[in-house]
Amino acid sequence: MAKKLNLRNPNKASNIAVIGLGRFGTSLALELVKSGCEVLGIDSDDRLVQASAAGLTHVVKADSTNEETLRELGIDEFDAAVVAIGSDLEASILTASLLLQLGVKQVWVKATSSAHGRILEQLGVHHVVFPEADMGRRVAHMVAGESLDYIEIAPEFVMVKISAPTSFDGQTLAKLELRKRYGVTVVATGHGDQDFKNATPETIIHKGDHLLLAGPTDMIRAFGQLS
Ligand code: ATP
């Protein structure tokens, strides 16, 4: 497979191996394909390999804990590899360790607990992700009614989608001065969830609009109390 390294963003990968085609691995692999990446899906379960064959660039039934198999697949030639094995801790850790040993440039591993994550970090895994814990936190903000969507960009800095306070009806963003008054930035607005557009000072807020906001967590939280 040809290698396409992106010099502007050395983390940007175009040839990616996804190991473990469960729900998380499959969803990730399909999204990577949509983003224009070439994706090799690997799973030890033949049924899952067959099920993913149509959507991915290549699929192979293989045991990722077998060093020889990984070598034969030329895993070190990939820009990145993602280990999406959840319940089999031993297989996850062994696979991650082999990928590092074989020199894969960017190793991403899904961790299912903080202990699992700690071991992966100690091994030197480049990116440890906690999809279940992260999603749980994100959904909590929606369930609590604070926001329609919630993404943590960095510790103490978030992006949220919320309904516009009714008191904003008919006013432009320039007039509302939200950054000056509340420390939050409106990135985009939409009528409900339709027609989302980049925000400009001339954007007029209407009742029922949704706002995409970015800002420090405490300021976004305070802003969420407005009605
Ligand atoms: P989900 O993403 O569905 O929540 P999960 O976190 O429960 O999955 P598992 O089902 O344990 O994770 O593993 C995901 C996939 O990884 C499974 O399809 C499994 O067959 C595959 N898998 C597990 N061990 C290996 C291995 N050693 N080599 C290749 N694939 C493996």
Boltz pocket constraint, residues with backbone or C-beta under 6 A from the ligand:
constraints:
  - pocket:
      binder: B
      contacts: [[A, 19], [A, 20], [A, 21], [A, 22], [A, 23], [A, 24], [A, 25], [A, 42], [A, 43], [A, 44], [A, 45], [A, 48], [A, 62], [A, 63], [A, 64], [A, 65], [A, 84], [A, 85], [A, 86], [A, 87], [A, 88], [A, 91]]
      max_distance: 6.0
